[in-house]
Amino acid sequence: MIKIIFIADIVGKIGRRAVEEYLPTLKKELKPDLVIANAENLAHGTGFTQKTLDEMTAAGVDIFTSGNHAWKKGSADEILDADKPVVIRPANYPSKKSGLGYIEIKIGQNKLIVVNLLGEVFIEEKVASPFKSMERILAKIRDEKALYFVDFHAEATSEKIAFAQYFDGKLAAVIGTHTHVPTADERILNQGTGYITDAGMVGYYDSVIGADKNQVFNGFLNTGKSSGKHDLPDTGDCQFNAVYLELDEKKKTTTKIQRINKIVKI
């Protein structure tokens, strides 16, 4: 059995502080083999820096996925192209982009392939089909012993569900991210793929997906035109959303998937 904790999109300083506060307790309780976290909102809500990644590594995160904000900070190319990268970016971006779209992790005698993909529906970025990109990754690796864990960073619920159903039995788990709203549909599909439409976020609770709600109100009230300025409170109640999974190393499937919801006072 391989035990994994996947931490939903960590949003800003309050999110990072919540991970530092609660992850050690969670690891003591669940004893995971691997902790994965989505880092695309790590540095004040957009992108990541080496400093913010180091903070989360020190808190107990092993590897990071990302999404459409992966290149928001100037240091992103250097971080993504590191000799031993700890962050991956969506694999269906053009190959000329920096970084890797998937990474191999050894857990005992097992090979876990962590893949990051970006959806196409309601997403501004122009990327290749996540379906065809995943098929290419499977064809390239061609390892029957490998287990595949996918962070599918997408807006549309239908696209996420369709992706998981299409690859049911070929991927051990498909975890949806991006909307910052946790869904209550965690399950194991017919052929064994563990799935949830969205893991949620680790961010300020009394907010709109992590951002100051009054600033968001102004955007909607002013004919949908947002200033782009989203302040993120550093203290207060922080919702901590994550998913715990147990994978069968022989069958390459999920045997348990469980949502984690906690309010952490910062």
C-alpha positions in Angstrom: 0.0 0.0 0.0 1.2 3.5 -0.9 -0.2 6.3 1.3 -0.5 9.8 -0.2 -1.7 13.1 1.2 -2.6 15.6 -1.5 -2.9 19.2 -0.3 -5.2 21.4 -2.3 -4.1 24.8 -3.8 -2.2 26.7 -1.1 -3.3 30.3 -1.3 -0.9 33.0 0.1 0.8 33.4 3.5 -2.2 32.3 5.5 -2.4 29.1 3.5 1.3 28.5 4.1 1.0 29.1 7.8 -1.9 26.7 8.0 0.2 24.0 6.3 3.0 24.6 8.8 0.5 24.4 11.6 -1.6 21.4 10.6 0.5 19.1 8.3 2.8 17.8 11.0 -0.2 16.6 13.0 -1.7 15.1 9.8 1.5 13.3 9.0 1.7 11.8 12.5 -1.8 10.6 12.2 -1.8 9.2 8.7 1.9 8.3 8.2 1.9 9.0 4.4 4.7 7.8 2.1 4.4 11.0 0.1 2.9 14.5 0.5 2.0 16.4 -2.7 0.7 20.0 -2.7 -0.5 22.3 -5.5 1.8 25.4 -5.3 0.4 27.7 -8.1 -1.1 30.2 -5.6 1.6 29.9 -3.0 3.2 33.4 -3.2 0.4 35.9 -2.4 -2.1 34.0 -4.5 -0.3 33.8 -7.9 2.8 31.7 -8.6 5.6 30.5 -6.3 9.0 31.5 -5.3 12.0 29.6 -3.9 11.3 31.0 -0.5 7.7 29.9 -0.4 8.5 26.5 -1.7 11.3 26.1 0.9 8.8 27.0 3.6 6.4 24.2 2.5 9.2 21.7 2.1 10.3 22.4 5.6 6.7 21.9 6.7 6.7 18.4 5.2 5.6 18.7 1.5 7.7 16.4 -0.8 6.6 17.5 -4.3 4.6 20.2 -5.8 2.2 20.4 -8.8 1.0 23.7 -10.3 -1.3 25.1 -13.0 -2.0 28.2 -15.1 -0.2 30.5 -12.7 3.1 28.5 -12.8 5.0 31.3 -14.5 3.6 34.3 -12.6 6.8 35.0 -10.7 10.1 36.0 -12.4 12.0 33.1 -10.8 9.7 30.4 -12.2 11.9 29.3 -15.1 14.9 28.8 -12.9 12.9 26.8 -10.3 11.2 24.6 -12.9 14.4 23.9 -14.7 16.4 23.0 -11.6 18.6 19.8 -11.8 16.3 18.2 -9.2 13.0 20.0 -9.6 10.4 19.8 -6.8 7.7 21.5 -8.9 6.1 20.3 -12.1 4.0 22.3 -14.5 1.1 21.1 -16.7 2.5 18.7 -19.2 0.2 19.9 -22.0 1.9 23.3 -22.3 4.1 23.6 -25.4 7.4 21.8 -25.0 9.4 25.1 -25.3 8.1 26.0 -21.9 10.4 25.5 -18.9 10.0 22.6 -16.6 8.6 19.1 -16.6 5.0 18.0 -16.9 5.5 14.8 -14.9 8.1 13.4 -12.5 9.0 9.9 -11.3 9.2 9.2 -7.6 10.5 6.0 -6.1 8.6 4.7 -3.1 10.2 1.6 -1.9 10.2 -0.7 -4.9 7.4 1.2 -6.5 7.6 3.8 -9.3 5.0 6.6 -8.9 4.6 9.0 -11.9 3.1 12.3 -10.7 1.5 14.1 -13.7 0.2 17.7 -13.9 -2.3 18.6 -16.6 -4.3 21.8 -17.5 -7.9 21.7 -18.7 -9.0 23.4 -21.9 -12.6 24.4 -21.1 -13.0 28.0 -19.8 -9.2 28.3 -19.6 -7.5 31.2 -21.3 -4.2 29.5 -21.9 -3.8 27.6 -25.2 -2.7 24.1 -24.4 -2.8 20.7 -26.1 -5.6 18.3 -25.3 -5.1 16.9 -21.8 -6.6 13.6 -23.0 -4.1 13.2 -25.8 -1.2 14.5 -23.7 -1.9 11.8 -21.1 -2.1 9.2 -23.8 1.3 10.3 -25.0 2.8 10.1 -21.5 1.5 6.5 -21.1 2.8 5.5 -24.5 6.2 7.1 -23.8 6.7 5.5 -20.3 5.3 2.1 -21.2 5.9 0.6 -17.7 3.3 -1.8 -16.4 4.8 -1.5 -12.9 4.3 2.3 -12.7 1.4 3.9 -10.8 0.1 7.2 -12.1 -1.2 10.1 -10.0 -2.6 13.1 -11.8 -3.4 16.6 -10.7 -5.9 17.8 -13.3 -6.0 21.6 -12.9 -9.2 22.5 -14.7 -12.3 24.7 -14.4 -15.1 22.5 -15.9 -16.5 19.7 -13.8 -17.5 17.8 -16.9 -14.0 17.9 -18.3 -12.5 16.5 -15.1 -15.1 13.8 -14.8 -14.8 12.8 -18.4 -11.0 12.6 -18.1 -11.1 10.4 -15.1 -13.7 8.1 -16.6 -11.8 7.9 -19.9 -8.6 6.8 -18.1 -10.3 4.7 -15.4 -8.1 1.7 -14.6 -5.1 3.2 -16.4 -4.4 5.8 -13.7 -4.3 5.1 -10.0 -5.8 8.5 -9.1 -7.1 11.7 -10.7 -7.4 14.7 -8.3 -9.0 17.9 -9.6 -7.8 21.3 -8.6 -8.2 25.0 -9.7 -11.6 26.1 -8.5 -10.7 26.3 -4.8 -14.1 24.8 -3.9 -14.0 21.3 -2.5 -16.4 18.9 -4.0 -18.1 16.0 -2.2 -17.8 13.4 -4.9 -14.7 11.5 -3.9 -15.0 7.9 -5.1 -13.3 4.9 -6.7 -14.4 4.4 -10.3 -15.4 1.1 -11.7 -11.9 0.1 -12.8 -10.2 1.4 -9.7 -9.2 5.0 -10.3 -9.5 7.2 -7.3 -11.2 10.5 -8.1 -12.5 13.8 -6.8 -13.6 16.8 -9.0 -11.8 19.4 -6.8 -9.7 19.1 -3.7 -10.5 22.7 -2.7 -7.9 25.0 -1.2 -5.8 26.0 1.8 -6.8 29.6 2.1 -8.7 32.3 4.0 -12.1 30.9 5.0 -14.2 34.1 5.0 -13.3 35.0 1.4 -14.1 34.4 -2.2 -11.8 31.5 -3.2 -9.1 32.9 -0.9 -9.3 36.5 -2.0 -10.8 39.5 -0.1 -14.5 39.3 -0.7 -15.1 43.0 -0.9 -12.6 43.4 -3.8 -14.4 40.6 -5.6 -17.8 42.2 -5.0 -16.5 45.4 -6.7 -15.5 43.4 -9.7 -19.0 41.9 -10.2 -20.8 45.2 -9.4 -18.7 47.1 -11.9 -19.9 45.1 -15.0 -17.6 42.3 -14.3 -14.4 44.4 -14.6 -12.0 43.5 -11.9 -9.0 45.6 -11.0 -7.0 42.4 -10.7 -6.1 43.4 -7.2 -6.9 40.7 -4.7 -5.7 41.1 -1.2 -5.1 38.0 0.9 -5.5 38.3 4.7 -2.5 36.9 6.6 -4.4 35.9 9.7 -7.8 34.5 10.7 -9.6 31.3 10.0 -8.0 29.2 7.2 -9.7 26.3 5.6 -7.4 23.4 5.1 -8.6 21.0 2.3 -6.7 17.9 1.3 -7.3 14.4 0.1 -5.9 11.2 1.6 -5.4 8.2 -0.6 -4.2 4.6 -0.3 -3.0 3.0 -3.5 -2.7 -0.8 -4.2 0.9 -1.2 -5.5 0.1 -4.5 -7.3 -3.3 -3.6 -8.9 -2.2 0.1 -9.5 -5.5 1.3 -8.2 -6.9 3.3 -5.3 -8.3 1.4 -2.4 -9.2 4.4 -0.2 -9.9 8.0 -0.8 -10.9 10.4 1.9 -11.5 14.2 2.0 -9.8 16.2 4.8 -11.5 19.4 5.9 -10.2 21.5 8.8 -10.4 25.1 10.0 -7.0 26.2 11.2 -6.8 29.5 13.2 -3.8 31.6 12.2 
